[in-house]
Amino acid sequence: MSEFGPSQVSLSLFFDHSGQDLFDAMYPSVMNTAGASLDYAPWPFVQAGIFGGATEFDVALPDSRLNDTSAHSFNTDYSISGGASLKLATPRIASGTTRLVGFGATTYYDNKDNPGNEKRGLVYDAGATVQCMIANRLNLVLGGEFYAVTGEQTSARGGTKVDFTNSQPDGIVDFGRGIVGVEWFFQGKNRPFISVAFRPTGSLGWHDQLGLRGGSISVSLGAMATIGKKTPDAGEEEPGMVDEP
């Protein structure tokens, strides 16, 4: 997300691949989400949005249970998910190139595998970035965020529901992720853009079956328009999507 408002609407398509460990036993998991978002900025310092799509949620076994024949992984197809976001920004400084942006979002998910095991809950995402626009085309983003997957697990065999969230071997810091992003604005009507964001943790790694472990990468394609006004030129304020979940 770069500049936004006043009276601007942004529509984008996005894909997010996020890997995180769950439970105290550190089960590797991945959430792949594809969808669309709609954001509206009534003023230059605030933007609110909604988003929806589908999420695939898979959980593998931890190393400690790989030889346990009674343990099984959790593999699902894509299921409907969605949520809302809010973003706040300061005025631009440093010759009109740089600003601070704070953001928060909540996503609801509900996934079930073939045997009938279910995981559902909320993903919370909040943080702040420093963003610098170069030549009114290239937006560079650097920051950090709090990221938490929370929910409850229901077994197909019934019994007590089990709450879960991110693994925390090092405490609260395990909810933290960095943000490194880049966004490019093209010339043309409604100012199309593409953005890529990488969010690593201190335990960033790779899982052969799931992909990223302890981090995420997201890609967005979109465009925007100003309600009741002529579409802005390159030098005017524009909304972007690097902070979109």
N, C-alpha and C positions, 0 to 999 in steps of 0.2 A: 504494500500500500504506500503510495507516495502522496501527492496532493489531492484534496477533495473539497467539494463545496464551492460556492453555495448552489443549492438547487440542482445537484448533479446525481444522476443515476448510473450505476455500473452493473453490467451483466457479464458473468464469466462462467466458463466451464473449468473444472479442476479435477486433479487426481492427486491423492496423497498416499504415500507408502510409509507407515510408521511402525517401528519395531520397539518393543519394551518388554521387560521381564515382569511377571506377575507372581503374587503370593510370596511368602517368606522363603519358599524353596526355590525361587527364581525360575519359574516356567517361562521359556522364551515364547513370545507371542507376536503376531503381526496384525495390523489393521490396514486394509486397503480400501480406500474410499474414493468413489467417483461421483460427481454430481455437478450441480449448478448453484450459483449464488446471485442474489440480487441485493445491492446496497444502495442506500439513499443518504445523501449528505445535504441537509437543509441549510447548514452553515459551514464556513471554512474550517471549523475546529471540531466538528462531530460528524460521525457517520454510523448509521445503524444498518444491519443487514440480516437476512435470513438465507438459509441454504438447505438443500436437500439432495438426496441421492441414494446410493446403496453402499453398504459396507460389508466386506468380507473379514471375518474374525477367526483366526486360526491360532491354536495354542499347542506347542510341542512339549514333550516331556523334558524335565531337567536331567542333567547328567546323573544325578543320584538315583533316578528311577528308570533308566534305560533298560536295565535287566529285570525289571519288575513286570512279570507277565500279566499281572492284574491291572496294570496302569495303561491308559489309552490316551492318545492325543485328541484334540478337539478341532475338527475341520468342518467348515461351513461354506455354503454358497453366499452370494451377495443378498443382503436383506435391507429393507428400507431404513434409512437413518436421516436425521436432520437436526437443525438447531438454529441458533441466533448469535449475532456478534455485535459488539459495540467498539468503536474506535474514537480516540480523542487525540488531537494534535495541537502543537504550539504554532505560533507564527514562524515563518521562515527567517533564518538569520544567515550570516556569512554570505552577503551579496545575494540573498534570496535563494540560496541553494539548499540549505540544511534545516531540518526540523526534527523534533522529538515526537514520536507517536506511541501512545499507549493503547493496548487492545485487550479484549477479553471475549471468549466464546464458550458456548456450551453445546455439546452434541449428544443426542440420544441414540442409542443403538439397541438392537434386540436380535440375537443370532442363535440359531438352533442347528445342531448337526443331525445326521440321518438317524442315529439311535434315539434322539429326542432330548439329549442334554442341551441345556440352554444357558446362555450368558447374556445378561442385559444390564444396562446402566447408563452412566453419563461420563463423558470426557470433558474435563475442564482445561482451559488453555488461557493463560493471561500473561502479559509481559510488556516490554517496552523496547523500542528500537530508535537508533539514530539513522536518519535517511538523508542522503545527499543526491540531488539531481544535477547531472552534468549535461550541459548543452540542451536542456529541455527534452532529452531523449532517454538517457541512461540513468536509472535510479539505483543507487547502491545502498544496501541495508545491512546494519550490524546491530545485534542486541541480544537479549535473553528472555526466557519465559519460564513460567511454572506450568508443568504439564502433568495431568493426573488422569489415569483410566480407573474409574470406580464402577463397581457393579455387584451383582449377586449371581451365584452359580446354582442352577437347579439340576439335579441328577434325573435321568430318565427312570431310575429305579425308585424315585421319591425320596423321602427323608428330609432332613433339615437343609435349608438353603445356606450357602456359604458365601460370605462377603469377600471381596478381593479388591486389591488396588496394586499400584506399582510396587515392585520389590524395593526394599529400603535397607540394603546392607550397611550403608553409610549414613543413614538418617534422612532428614528432610532434604538434603542436597540432591538426593536421587530423583527428586521431582524437577530439577532444573535442566534446561536445555539451552544451548546457544542458538543464535539465529544468524545465518549468513545468506543474503539474498541479492538477486540482481533482476532488474525489470527493464524491458525495452519497449518504448512507445513508437509505433509506426506512424507515418504520415497517412492522411486519409480521413474520410468522413467517420465521425464517432470515435476517432482516436483509438484504433485497436492496439492491444498490448499483449506481451507474453512475459511471464515472470517465473522464476525458479527460486526455491528457497530450500536450504539445507539446515537441519536442526540437530546437531550432535550433542550427546552427553559425554561425560567423562569416561563412561564405560562403553563407548562406541565399538561395535564389532560386527561380525557377519555370521549368519546361521545358514547352513547349506540348504535347508528346506524352506525357510521363511524369508530370508533376505537380510535387510538391515536389522541389527540388534543394538538397541540403545541409541536410536536416532531416527530421523525421518527426512524424506525428500518429497517436495510437492511441486507441481507444475500447473499454471493457470493460463488460460487464453480468454481474452475478453475485450470489451469495448465500453464506452461511456458516452453519455449525452447530457446536456444541460437543459432542464425543463424550462420551456418558455423563452429560451434564448438561442441564438445562433451557436452552433458547435464551436468550442474554443479552439484557438490556434495553438501551436506548439508551446508558446511562451506562457499560456495561462494555466491556472491550477487544474490538476486532473486527479481522479482517484485511481488507485491501483489495487493489487490483490496479493502482494507478497505475504501479508500477515493473515491471509485467509486460511482457516483450518483445513 
